Amino acid sequence: MHVRVTFVAAARSSSLLAERFEDDRPLDQAGWAEVQRAAPELVPLAAAELRYCAPTPRSRATGDALGYRPLVQLALRDCDMGRWRGLTLGEAMAREPEAVDSWLADPRSTPHEGEAMLSFIGRVGNWLDTRPADDGGRIVAVAEPSVIRAALVYALMAPPSSYWNVDVRPLSTVTVMGSAGRWSLRFEGAFPYASRV
């Protein structure tokens, strides 16, 4: 039995705002405009049998704007960044350079007193492995780019350090197909009208 899970990266709040750990800002006008431009390509994914989203305001708003009416999945929440929540990487580095270096080098470390990167990847992977496996079943999941990176690292059985080498753009899609522990990737396309970092 195989399932097809298409991840849609949530629209961004604004290209002018720095990316923050566990960012829970809602979509702004720029984000809504991006969703409207991407809608012709993404709305057809609403035909999926199951439609999910991460609990962030951006993920929920993106899914709703595309007509998915997604069910919130707590397992698709961002990595718990503990006391670094709301900071940019640069801000965390300025405050605790050695702790950030440790966190970037060791996927088991939790210098921020939150969730280890290895645990985050495992949590997202467990969600993926427990999707209903009706043969040919289609699922769409709107999530933050960090969650999609974790899912891809898990699906590829790649080393956790490869997480830092995956770039997920707002409103891009990627599909994983298979079943628990046996996933393959299928890239669906990129959207040239999505904001660039």
C-alpha positions as CSV (number, residue, x, y, z in Angstrom):
1,M,0.0,0.0,0.0
2,H,1.3,3.4,-1.0
3,V,0.3,6.9,-0.2
4,R,1.2,10.2,-1.9
5,V,1.9,13.2,0.4
6,T,2.3,16.6,-1.3
7,F,3.8,19.2,0.9
8,V,3.0,22.9,0.2
9,A,5.3,25.4,1.8
10,A,3.3,28.1,3.6
11,A,3.4,31.6,2.2
12,R,5.7,34.0,3.9
13,S,4.7,36.9,6.1
14,S,6.9,39.4,4.2
15,S,10.1,39.3,2.2
16,L,11.3,42.3,4.3
17,L,11.1,40.5,7.6
18,A,13.9,38.4,8.9
19,E,13.2,34.6,9.4
20,R,12.7,33.8,13.0
21,F,12.7,30.6,15.0
22,E,9.2,29.3,15.6
23,D,7.8,32.4,13.8
24,D,4.1,32.7,14.3
25,R,3.4,35.9,12.5
26,P,0.3,35.8,10.3
27,L,0.2,36.5,6.6
28,D,0.6,40.1,5.7
29,Q,-0.6,41.7,2.4
30,A,2.5,40.5,0.6
31,G,1.8,36.9,1.7
32,W,-1.8,37.1,0.7
33,A,-0.8,38.4,-2.8
34,E,1.7,35.5,-3.2
35,V,-1.1,33.0,-2.3
36,Q,-3.4,34.6,-4.9
37,R,-0.7,34.4,-7.6
38,A,0.0,30.8,-6.8
39,A,-3.6,29.7,-6.5
40,P,-4.1,28.5,-10.1
41,E,-1.4,26.0,-9.7
42,L,-2.1,25.0,-6.1
43,V,-5.9,25.0,-5.8
44,P,-6.2,21.6,-7.7
45,L,-4.4,19.9,-4.7
46,A,-7.7,20.5,-2.8
47,A,-8.9,17.3,-4.5
48,A,-6.7,15.2,-2.2
49,E,-8.6,12.8,0.1
50,L,-6.9,14.2,3.2
51,R,-5.8,17.8,3.7
52,Y,-3.6,18.9,6.7
53,C,-1.7,21.9,7.9
54,A,0.8,22.9,10.5
55,P,-0.6,24.9,13.5
56,T,1.1,28.1,12.5
57,P,-1.1,31.1,11.4
58,R,0.7,31.2,8.0
59,S,0.2,27.5,7.3
60,R,-3.5,27.6,8.3
61,A,-4.2,30.8,6.3
62,T,-2.4,29.5,3.3
63,G,-4.4,26.2,3.3
64,D,-7.7,28.1,3.9
65,A,-6.9,30.6,1.1
66,L,-6.3,27.7,-1.3
67,G,-9.6,26.1,-0.4
68,Y,-8.1,23.1,1.3
69,R,-9.9,23.5,4.7
70,P,-7.0,21.6,6.3
71,L,-7.1,19.8,9.6
72,V,-4.4,21.1,11.9
73,Q,-1.7,18.5,12.8
74,L,0.3,19.3,16.0
75,A,3.0,16.9,14.8
76,L,3.7,19.3,11.9
77,R,4.6,22.1,14.3
78,D,8.0,23.7,14.0
79,C,11.0,22.6,16.0
80,D,10.7,23.8,19.7
81,M,13.5,26.3,20.0
82,G,13.2,26.9,23.7
83,R,14.6,30.2,24.8
84,W,15.6,31.1,21.2
85,R,11.9,31.2,20.1
86,G,11.3,34.4,18.2
87,L,14.9,35.1,17.6
88,T,16.7,35.2,14.2
89,L,19.8,32.9,13.9
90,G,21.9,36.1,14.0
91,E,20.3,37.2,17.2
92,A,20.8,33.8,18.9
93,M,24.5,33.8,17.6
94,A,25.1,37.2,19.1
95,R,23.7,36.1,22.5
96,E,25.1,32.6,22.7
97,P,27.7,31.9,19.9
98,E,29.1,28.7,21.5
99,A,25.6,27.3,22.1
100,V,24.6,28.0,18.5
101,D,27.8,26.4,17.2
102,S,27.0,23.3,19.3
103,W,23.4,23.2,18.0
104,L,24.5,23.4,14.4
105,A,27.2,20.7,14.8
106,D,25.3,18.1,16.9
107,P,21.7,17.1,15.9
108,R,21.2,15.7,19.5
109,S,22.1,18.9,21.3
110,T,19.6,21.2,22.9
111,P,21.5,24.2,24.2
112,H,18.3,26.3,23.7
113,E,16.5,23.9,26.1
114,G,14.0,23.0,23.4
115,E,13.8,20.1,21.0
116,A,16.9,18.4,19.4
117,M,17.0,18.5,15.6
118,L,17.2,14.7,15.6
119,S,13.9,14.6,17.6
120,F,12.3,17.1,15.4
121,I,13.1,15.1,12.2
122,G,11.9,12.0,13.9
123,R,8.6,13.6,15.0
124,V,7.9,14.8,11.5
125,G,9.0,11.4,10.0
126,N,6.7,9.6,12.5
127,W,3.8,11.7,11.2
128,L,4.6,10.8,7.7
129,D,4.9,7.1,8.5
130,T,1.5,7.0,10.2
131,R,-0.5,8.4,7.3
132,P,-3.3,6.2,6.2
133,A,-1.9,3.9,3.5
134,D,-4.8,3.4,1.1
135,D,-3.1,2.5,-2.2
136,G,-3.0,5.6,-4.3
137,G,-4.3,7.8,-1.5
138,R,-3.5,11.5,-1.9
139,I,-2.7,13.8,0.9
140,V,-1.8,17.5,0.9
141,A,-0.1,19.1,3.9
142,V,0.7,22.9,4.2
143,A,3.6,23.4,6.5
144,E,6.5,25.8,7.4
145,P,9.7,25.3,5.2
146,S,11.5,23.9,8.3
147,V,9.0,21.1,8.7
148,I,9.2,20.2,5.0
149,R,13.0,20.1,5.2
150,A,12.7,17.7,8.2
151,A,10.3,15.5,6.2
152,L,12.7,15.4,3.2
153,V,15.7,14.5,5.4
154,Y,13.6,11.7,6.9
155,A,12.2,10.4,3.6
156,L,15.7,10.3,2.1
157,M,17.2,8.6,5.2
158,A,19.8,11.4,4.9
159,P,22.1,12.4,7.7
160,P,20.6,15.1,9.9
161,S,23.3,17.5,8.9
162,S,21.8,17.6,5.4
163,Y,18.8,19.5,6.9
164,W,20.9,22.7,6.5
165,N,21.4,22.0,2.7
166,V,17.7,21.9,1.8
167,D,16.1,25.1,0.6
168,V,12.3,25.2,0.6
169,R,10.8,28.3,-0.9
170,P,7.3,29.7,0.1
171,L,4.5,28.1,-1.9
172,S,6.8,25.5,-3.5
173,T,5.6,21.9,-3.5
174,V,7.3,18.5,-3.2
175,T,5.7,15.1,-3.1
176,V,6.9,12.0,-1.2
177,M,5.4,8.7,-2.2
178,G,5.6,5.3,-0.5
179,S,4.8,3.9,2.9
180,A,6.4,3.8,6.4
181,G,10.1,3.7,6.1
182,R,10.1,3.5,2.3
183,W,9.7,6.9,0.7
184,S,10.8,8.4,-2.6
185,L,10.7,12.1,-3.7
186,R,8.8,13.5,-6.6
187,F,9.3,17.2,-7.3
188,E,6.1,18.8,-8.7
189,G,7.4,22.2,-9.6
190,A,8.5,25.6,-8.5
191,F,6.6,28.9,-8.7
192,P,8.6,31.8,-10.2
193,Y,6.1,34.3,-8.7
194,A,6.9,33.3,-5.1
195,S,9.1,35.7,-3.2
196,R,12.8,35.1,-3.2
197,V,15.0,35.3,-0.2
